Amino acid sequence: MSNADQPHILVVDDDDRLRDLLTRYLGENGFVVSAARDAQEARSSMAGLQFDLIVLDVLMPGEKGVDLARSLRDEGATVPILLLTALSETEDRISGLEAGADDYLAKPFEPRELVLRIEAILRRFAHLPETDDAEDDSDADDVVQFGAFQFDLTRMTLQSGDDHIYLTTAEQALLAALAKRRGQTTSREQLHSLISGNAIDPGASRSIDVQVTRLRRKFEEDPKQPRYLQTVRGRGYVLYTD
């Protein structure tokens, strides 16, 4: 595989040893890798290069990883972001998802798990349209409509008329899981397992709650009183299409 065909990953971490290890390991597993020690270096790299995904440490000197993620989303950046957090940093993980991160991985972790997470995110991100004029060749059975919105399960895109609504890869996966089970209640634990493939996570319920809140803001007229993505008290969430 040529470099042109390999996804370009930016690793941002102030830990020299971990940054070098991840750079070497990801490079050995089919990725082109650039590295930065802090948010300032990351911004400099992004100014001149295009990346397919950012691996971003939460705790860094200066601008924190969560703040960088939020700033990138506010600036309109759509590049997927995977956060690296300490196992005890539940609040940082939740804040990262609220800021628009696509996934998180708790330290310590096996490098192979990082590769699998990256590959899963990139597969989901590949369904995003490159332009608003992308040809629509989806089967009608794969399009779920609720109100003025259409979610395409094949392309993993959300539209209202001709307008595309940007979703992070985590939001795509959550909406797809709910859309496939529309009208049926799915627990937070089930949703987390369906999205991540990992049912063991102490912050799973809160992570799903955060993603649901973000989704509601994108298609509910009143997110606090949702019409389509509703909470079933004590049981989980359900997507209604009527």
Disulfide bonds with the S-S distance in Angstrom:
none
